[in-house]
Amino acid sequence: MRKRTEPVALEHECHAASGSSSAGSAAAALDADCRLKQNLCLTGPGPAEPRCAADAGMKRALGRRKGLCFRLRKILLCVVGLYVAIPFLIKLCPGIQAKLIFLNFVRVPYFIDLKKPQDQGLNHTCNYYLQPEEDVTLGVWHTVPAVWWKNAQGKDQMWYEDALASSHPIILYLHGNAGTRGGDHRVELYKVLSSLGYHVVTFDYRGWGDSVGTPSEQGMTYDALHVFDWIKARSGDNSVYIWGHSLGTGVATNLVRRLCERETPPDALILESPFTNIREEAKSHPFSVIYRYFPGFDWFFLDPITNSGIQFANDENVKHISCSLLILHAEDDPVVPFQLGRKLYNIAALSRSFRDFKVQFIPFHSDLGYRHKYIYKSPELPRILRCPPLVQGIPGEVGTRAPALSVTRHLKEHEDVCPCPPLPLASPAP
């Protein structure tokens, strides 16, 4: 028995040894195959692998294209969502629309000291503050005629106030939205008017510049009324004209209507780049282009303006104004369309309140490039202002379309409409 089992055990041991050797050889063969493939990958694709590499590159390109399309679609959805959400946001928060109308938070130029008008080249200007109401303070600039600039050096507020009683006419300037009384184009206009012998009094409405208060149409009108009364209390029998620009034309007509109702009208009203009313102006403003054909545009954008008490109804105010009117408008005005100024003129010319006063409309050709706020550059402005609508006559338009660089010729062709001679500017008081 023992002899018989020993060979069997020996046979099993042999088989086990042969199995382990075969397994080792298989593992060695597998390792060799892996090393071969690794070497092939390191040395580059073989003749059968370019198709696989091209397929991988195409997949990566398609992946990038799909990612780009996804991002573009996401951006487009965000833009469309924002476009649709803005009207609802304005409707729910009408204060946003009021801010966009006034733009009093936009202070341009920045970093100027409104207490020092001399820094803006106005070395014959005094800065002071008026208080029309409790908790409301208005910053005011008073520029005397340029012929007085030497006498004005180092003078105090009292001297400037007394100067209003001189024989020089006075212009109360009401600026538009955004910026301050120290805006560049406004300062240049002050210089032009001062060089023509006018006192120029301008101020920032409540909430603008360094003036204190919350802006509103009613508050702005009251501010202008307070400054006008302040001027009249010191100017004696001097002529006082009111000049409004852009949004300031709305304040100006509000003011003059109230003055006419209390029978203390100004000597003349000058409107530069005026509109008919704030709804038509908002609808015509370039910012409204993207929403002009949006369903419910009036309900979303215009109704919140009027619901906030903002109207600036120039077209209604001119029907109750009884003083001479001069309208200046550039044909290339991108902010207040030229046709709104002409429409306002047509309304005023037909109004019975102007039957004893002149109404003039002076356009400026688009080739001149005066746009919304550069009419002060016109070389004809001195002549226009020296021939203001101060005499009784039939309302008429001075030139239907003044061609570039030939406003003088156009005015000469319409002497029947503008018969008044240039106003002699009084010599400075000794």
C-alpha positions as CSV (number, residue, x, y, z in Angstrom):
1,M,0.0,0.0,0.0
2,R,2.8,2.4,0.9
3,K,4.7,1.8,-2.2
4,R,1.5,2.3,-4.3
5,T,0.6,5.7,-2.8
6,E,4.1,7.2,-3.1
7,P,4.1,7.2,-6.9
8,V,0.6,8.9,-6.9
9,A,1.8,11.7,-4.6
10,L,4.9,12.1,-6.7
11,E,2.7,12.4,-9.8
12,H,0.6,15.1,-8.1
13,E,3.6,17.0,-7.1
14,C,4.9,16.9,-10.7
15,H,1.6,18.1,-12.0
16,A,1.6,20.9,-9.5
17,A,5.1,22.0,-10.5
18,S,4.2,21.8,-14.2
19,G,1.0,23.9,-13.5
20,S,2.9,26.6,-11.7
21,S,5.5,26.8,-14.3
22,S,2.8,27.2,-17.0
23,A,1.0,29.9,-15.0
24,G,4.3,31.8,-14.6
25,S,5.0,31.5,-18.4
26,A,1.5,32.9,-19.1
27,A,2.0,35.8,-16.8
28,A,5.3,36.5,-18.3
29,A,3.7,36.4,-21.8
30,L,1.0,38.9,-20.6
31,D,3.6,41.2,-19.2
32,A,5.5,41.1,-22.4
33,D,2.4,41.9,-24.4
34,C,1.6,44.9,-22.1
35,R,5.1,46.2,-22.5
36,L,4.8,45.9,-26.3
37,K,1.6,47.9,-26.3
38,Q,3.1,50.5,-24.1
39,N,6.1,50.8,-26.4
40,L,3.8,51.1,-29.4
41,C,1.9,53.9,-27.6
42,L,5.2,55.7,-26.8
43,T,6.6,55.4,-30.3
44,G,3.3,56.6,-32.0
45,P,0.3,55.0,-33.5
46,G,0.7,52.3,-35.8
47,P,-0.9,52.1,-39.2
48,A,-4.3,51.0,-37.8
49,E,-4.6,53.7,-35.1
50,P,-4.9,57.1,-37.1
51,R,-8.7,56.4,-37.5
52,C,-9.0,56.0,-33.7
53,A,-7.1,59.3,-33.1
54,A,-9.2,61.2,-35.7
55,D,-12.4,59.9,-34.1
56,A,-11.2,61.1,-30.7
57,G,-10.3,64.5,-32.1
58,M,-13.7,64.8,-33.7
59,K,-15.4,63.9,-30.4
60,R,-13.4,66.5,-28.6
61,A,-14.4,69.2,-31.3
62,L,-18.0,68.2,-31.0
63,G,-17.8,68.4,-27.3
64,R,-16.4,71.9,-27.4
65,R,-19.0,72.9,-30.0
66,K,-21.8,71.6,-27.8
67,G,-20.4,73.4,-24.8
68,L,-20.2,76.7,-26.7
69,C,-23.8,76.3,-28.0
70,F,-24.9,75.6,-24.4
71,R,-23.2,78.7,-23.1
72,L,-24.6,80.9,-25.9
73,R,-28.1,79.5,-25.3
74,K,-27.7,80.2,-21.6
75,I,-26.6,83.8,-22.2
76,L,-29.4,84.3,-24.7
77,L,-32.0,83.0,-22.2
78,C,-30.5,85.3,-19.5
79,V,-30.7,88.4,-21.9
80,V,-34.3,87.5,-22.9
81,G,-35.3,87.0,-19.3
82,L,-33.7,90.3,-18.3
83,Y,-35.4,92.1,-21.2
84,V,-38.8,90.7,-20.1
85,A,-38.2,91.3,-16.4
86,I,-37.2,95.0,-16.7
87,P,-40.7,96.3,-17.6
88,F,-42.3,94.4,-14.7
89,L,-39.6,95.7,-12.4
90,I,-40.2,99.3,-13.5
91,K,-44.0,98.8,-13.2
92,L,-43.6,97.5,-9.6
93,C,-41.0,100.1,-8.6
94,P,-42.0,103.4,-10.3
95,G,-39.3,105.2,-8.4
96,I,-36.8,103.7,-10.8
97,Q,-38.5,105.5,-13.7
98,A,-38.4,108.8,-11.7
99,K,-34.6,108.3,-11.1
100,L,-34.1,107.7,-14.9
101,I,-36.1,110.9,-15.7
102,F,-34.1,113.1,-13.3
103,L,-30.7,111.4,-13.4
104,N,-29.7,113.6,-10.5
105,F,-27.4,110.9,-9.2
106,V,-25.2,111.4,-12.3
107,R,-22.7,114.1,-11.4
108,V,-20.6,115.1,-14.4
109,P,-17.9,116.4,-14.3
110,Y,-16.8,114.6,-11.2
111,F,-14.5,116.0,-8.5
112,I,-15.3,119.6,-9.0
113,D,-15.9,121.9,-6.1
114,L,-19.1,123.8,-6.8
115,K,-18.2,126.3,-4.1
116,K,-15.4,127.5,-6.4
117,P,-16.8,128.4,-9.8
118,Q,-13.4,130.1,-10.5
119,D,-12.0,126.6,-11.0
120,Q,-14.3,126.4,-14.1
121,G,-13.0,129.6,-15.5
122,L,-15.8,131.8,-14.1
123,N,-13.7,134.3,-12.2
124,H,-16.6,136.8,-12.1
125,T,-19.0,134.4,-10.4
126,C,-20.2,134.1,-6.8
127,N,-21.5,130.9,-5.2
128,Y,-24.1,131.1,-2.4
129,Y,-27.0,129.1,-1.0
130,L,-30.7,129.8,-0.7
131,Q,-33.2,128.0,1.4
132,P,-36.7,127.9,-0.1
133,E,-38.0,125.4,2.4
134,E,-37.0,123.8,5.6
135,D,-34.5,121.0,5.0
136,V,-34.0,122.2,1.4
137,T,-30.9,124.1,0.3
138,L,-30.1,125.3,-3.2
139,G,-26.6,126.0,-4.5
140,V,-26.6,129.1,-6.7
141,W,-24.1,130.7,-9.1
142,H,-24.4,134.3,-10.0
143,T,-22.2,135.4,-13.0
144,V,-22.1,139.2,-13.6
145,P,-21.6,140.7,-17.1
146,A,-18.1,140.0,-18.4
147,V,-17.3,143.8,-18.5
148,W,-17.3,143.7,-14.7
149,W,-14.9,140.9,-14.3
150,K,-12.2,143.1,-12.9
151,N,-14.5,144.8,-10.5
152,A,-15.8,141.5,-9.3
153,Q,-12.5,140.1,-8.1
154,G,-12.6,139.5,-4.4
155,K,-16.1,140.8,-3.9
156,D,-18.5,139.2,-1.4
157,Q,-22.1,138.0,-1.9
158,M,-23.6,141.4,-0.9
159,W,-21.8,143.1,-3.8
160,Y,-23.1,140.5,-6.3
161,E,-26.7,140.9,-4.9
162,D,-26.4,144.7,-5.3
163,A,-25.1,144.3,-8.8
164,L,-28.5,142.8,-9.9
165,A,-30.0,146.3,-9.6
166,S,-27.7,147.5,-12.4
167,S,-29.1,148.3,-15.8
168,H,-28.0,144.9,-17.3
169,P,-30.7,142.3,-18.0
170,I,-30.8,139.1,-16.1
171,I,-31.2,135.5,-17.3
172,L,-32.4,132.8,-14.9
173,Y,-31.0,129.6,-16.4
174,L,-32.8,126.3,-15.6
175,H,-30.6,123.3,-16.6
176,G,-31.7,119.9,-17.7
177,N,-31.3,116.5,-16.0
178,A,-28.1,114.9,-15.0
179,G,-24.9,116.8,-14.1
180,T,-24.8,120.0,-12.1
181,R,-24.7,123.7,-12.6
182,G,-21.0,123.2,-13.3
183,G,-21.5,121.1,-16.4
184,D,-19.1,121.9,-19.2
185,H,-21.6,123.0,-21.8
186,R,-23.5,125.0,-19.2
187,V,-20.4,126.8,-18.1
188,E,-19.7,127.7,-21.8
189,L,-23.2,129.1,-22.2
190,Y,-22.8,131.2,-19.0
191,K,-19.6,132.7,-20.6
192,V,-21.4,133.5,-23.8
193,L,-24.3,135.2,-22.1
194,S,-22.0,137.1,-19.7
195,S,-20.0,138.3,-22.7
196,L,-23.2,139.7,-24.1
197,G,-23.8,141.8,-21.0
198,Y,-26.3,139.6,-19.1
199,H,-26.3,138.6,-15.5
200,V,-26.6,134.8,-15.3
201,V,-28.2,133.3,-12.3
202,T,-28.3,129.5,-12.2
203,F,-28.8,126.9,-9.5
204,D,-29.0,123.1,-8.9
205,Y,-32.5,121.9,-8.0
206,R,-33.0,120.0,-4.8
207,G,-31.2,116.7,-5.0
208,W,-28.7,117.9,-7.7
209,G,-25.1,118.8,-7.1
210,D,-24.6,120.2,-3.6
211,S,-28.3,121.2,-3.2
212,V,-30.1,119.3,-0.4
213,G,-33.6,117.7,-0.8
214,T,-35.5,115.1,-2.7
215,P,-36.2,115.8,-6.4
216,S,-39.8,116.1,-7.7
217,E,-41.5,118.1,-10.4
218,Q,-43.4,120.2,-7.9
219,G,-40.3,120.7,-5.8
220,M,-38.2,121.8,-8.8
221,T,-40.8,124.3,-9.8
222,Y,-41.0,125.7,-6.4
223,D,-37.2,126.0,-6.3
224,A,-37.3,128.0,-9.5
225,L,-40.1,130.2,-8.2
226,H,-38.1,131.0,-5.1
227,V,-35.0,131.9,-7.0
228,F,-37.0,134.1,-9.4
229,D,-38.6,135.9,-6.5
230,W,-35.2,136.3,-4.9
231,I,-33.9,137.9,-8.2
232,K,-36.9,140.2,-8.5
233,A,-36.5,141.5,-5.0
234,R,-33.1,142.7,-5.9
235,S,-33.2,143.6,-9.6
236,G,-35.6,146.5,-9.5
237,D,-36.9,147.3,-13.0
238,N,-34.3,145.3,-14.8
239,S,-35.5,142.8,-17.4
240,V,-35.6,139.2,-16.3
241,Y,-35.6,136.4,-18.8
242,I,-36.1,132.7,-18.1
243,W,-34.0,130.2,-20.1
244,G,-34.8,126.5,-19.8
245,H,-32.9,123.7,-21.5
246,S,-34.1,120.1,-22.1
247,L,-35.8,119.0,-18.9
248,G,-35.4,122.5,-17.6
249,T,-37.9,123.6,-20.3
250,G,-40.5,121.7,-18.3
251,V,-39.5,123.5,-15.1
252,A,-39.5,126.8,-17.1
253,T,-43.0,126.5,-18.5
254,N,-44.3,125.4,-15.1
255,L,-42.7,128.4,-13.5
256,V,-43.8,130.9,-16.2
257,R,-47.4,129.6,-16.1
258,R,-47.5,130.2,-12.4
259,L,-46.0,133.6,-12.8
260,C,-48.6,134.6,-15.4
261,E,-51.4,133.3,-13.3
262,R,-50.3,135.6,-10.5
263,E,-49.8,138.4,-13.0
264,T,-46.0,138.7,-12.6
265,P,-44.7,137.3,-15.9
266,P,-41.0,137.4,-16.9
267,D,-40.0,139.6,-19.8
268,A,-39.5,136.6,-22.0
269,L,-39.2,132.8,-22.0
270,I,-36.4,131.1,-23.9
271,L,-36.7,127.3,-24.5
272,E,-33.7,125.4,-25.8
273,S,-34.3,121.9,-27.1
274,P,-37.9,121.7,-25.6
275,F,-40.3,118.8,-25.8
276,T,-44.1,118.7,-25.6
277,N,-44.6,116.6,-22.5
278,I,-42.7,114.0,-20.6
279,R,-44.6,111.0,-22.0
280,E,-43.9,111.9,-25.6
281,E,-40.3,112.7,-24.8
282,A,-39.9,109.4,-22.9
283,K,-41.4,107.5,-25.9
284,S,-39.0,109.3,-28.3
285,H,-35.9,109.0,-26.2
286,P,-33.2,106.8,-27.7
287,F,-33.1,104.7,-24.6
288,S,-36.7,103.6,-25.3
289,V,-35.9,102.2,-28.7
290,I,-35.5,98.6,-27.6
291,Y,-38.9,98.7,-25.8
292,R,-40.8,101.0,-28.1
293,Y,-42.7,98.2,-29.7
294,F,-42.9,96.1,-26.5
295,P,-46.5,95.0,-25.8
296,G,-48.0,97.4,-23.2
297,F,-45.2,99.9,-23.5
298,D,-47.3,102.8,-22.3
299,W,-48.6,100.7,-19.3
300,F,-45.2,99.5,-18.3
301,F,-43.1,102.6,-18.9
302,L,-45.2,105.7,-19.3
303,D,-47.9,105.2,-16.8
304,P,-45.4,104.9,-13.9
305,I,-44.0,108.3,-14.8
306,T,-47.3,110.1,-14.6
307,N,-48.4,108.1,-11.6
308,S,-45.2,109.5,-9.9
309,G,-46.5,113.0,-10.5
310,I,-44.1,113.8,-13.3
311,Q,-45.7,115.4,-16.3
312,F,-43.8,118.5,-17.4
313,A,-46.6,119.3,-19.8
314,N,-45.1,122.1,-21.9
315,D,-47.9,121.7,-24.5
316,E,-50.5,122.5,-21.8
317,N,-48.4,125.2,-20.1
318,V,-47.9,127.3,-23.2
319,K,-51.6,127.7,-23.5
320,H,-51.6,129.7,-20.3
321,I,-48.4,131.8,-20.8
322,S,-48.7,135.4,-21.7
323,C,-45.2,136.6,-22.4
324,S,-42.9,136.5,-25.4
325,L,-41.5,133.1,-26.4
326,L,-38.3,132.1,-28.2
327,I,-37.6,128.4,-29.1
328,L,-34.2,127.2,-30.2
329,H,-33.7,123.6,-31.5
330,A,-31.1,121.8,-33.5
331,E,-32.3,119.5,-36.2
332,D,-29.8,116.8,-35.2
333,D,-30.8,116.7,-31.6
334,P,-30.5,113.0,-30.6
335,V,-32.1,113.3,-27.1
336,V,-35.2,115.5,-27.7
337,P,-36.3,115.0,-31.3
338,F,-36.5,118.2,-33.4
339,Q,-40.2,117.5,-34.3
340,L,-41.2,117.8,-30.6
341,G,-39.8,121.3,-30.5
342,R,-41.6,122.2,-33.7
343,K,-44.8,120.7,-32.5
344,L,-44.6,122.8,-29.3
345,Y,-44.0,125.9,-31.4
346,N,-47.1,125.1,-33.5
347,I,-49.2,124.8,-30.3
348,A,-47.9,128.0,-28.9
349,A,-48.3,129.9,-32.1
350,L,-52.0,129.1,-32.2
351,S,-52.6,129.7,-28.5
352,R,-54.8,132.8,-27.7
353,S,-52.5,133.6,-24.7
354,F,-49.8,134.7,-27.2
355,R,-52.0,136.9,-29.3
356,D,-50.3,140.0,-27.9
357,F,-46.8,138.5,-27.8
358,K,-44.2,137.2,-30.2
359,V,-43.5,133.5,-30.6
360,Q,-40.4,132.6,-32.5
361,F,-38.9,129.3,-33.5
362,I,-35.2,129.2,-34.7
363,P,-34.0,125.9,-36.0
364,F,-30.3,125.0,-36.5
365,H,-29.3,122.9,-39.5
366,S,-28.0,119.4,-38.7
367,D,-24.8,120.2,-40.6
368,L,-23.8,122.6,-37.8
369,G,-23.6,119.6,-35.4
370,Y,-25.1,121.4,-32.4
371,R,-27.1,118.4,-31.4
372,H,-28.6,118.6,-27.9
373,K,-26.4,120.9,-26.0
374,Y,-24.1,122.9,-28.2
375,I,-26.3,125.7,-29.5
376,Y,-24.1,128.0,-27.5
377,K,-21.4,127.5,-30.2
378,S,-23.5,129.2,-32.8
379,P,-21.9,132.5,-34.0
380,E,-25.4,133.8,-34.6
381,L,-26.5,133.4,-31.0
382,P,-25.5,136.9,-30.0
383,R,-27.6,138.4,-32.9
384,I,-30.5,136.1,-32.0
385,L,-30.4,137.2,-28.3
386,R,-30.0,140.8,-29.2
387,C,-33.2,140.5,-31.3
388,P,-35.3,138.7,-28.7
389,P,-39.1,138.3,-29.0
390,L,-39.8,141.3,-26.8
391,V,-42.0,143.3,-29.1
392,Q,-45.7,142.9,-29.8
393,G,-46.4,141.2,-33.1
394,I,-47.9,138.3,-34.9
395,P,-46.5,134.9,-33.9
396,G,-44.2,133.7,-36.6
397,E,-41.3,131.4,-37.3
398,V,-37.9,132.8,-38.0
399,G,-36.7,130.6,-40.8
400,T,-38.2,127.2,-41.4
401,R,-34.8,125.6,-41.7
402,A,-31.7,127.7,-41.2
403,P,-29.0,126.3,-43.5
404,A,-25.5,125.7,-42.1
405,L,-23.5,128.8,-41.6
406,S,-26.2,131.1,-43.1
407,V,-28.5,131.8,-40.2
408,T,-27.9,135.6,-40.7
409,R,-29.1,135.5,-44.3
410,H,-32.2,133.6,-43.2
411,L,-33.0,136.2,-40.5
412,K,-32.5,139.1,-42.9
413,E,-35.1,137.4,-45.2
414,H,-37.6,137.5,-42.4
415,E,-37.3,141.0,-41.1
416,D,-41.0,141.3,-41.1
417,V,-41.1,138.6,-38.4
418,C,-38.1,140.0,-36.4
419,P,-38.4,143.7,-36.8
420,C,-36.7,144.7,-33.6
421,P,-33.3,146.2,-33.7
422,P,-30.5,144.8,-31.6
423,L,-30.9,145.7,-28.0
424,P,-28.3,148.2,-26.8
425,L,-26.5,146.7,-23.8
426,A,-26.1,149.2,-21.0
427,S,-22.6,150.3,-20.1
428,P,-21.4,149.0,-16.7
429,A,-22.2,151.1,-13.7
430,P,-19.2,153.1,-12.4
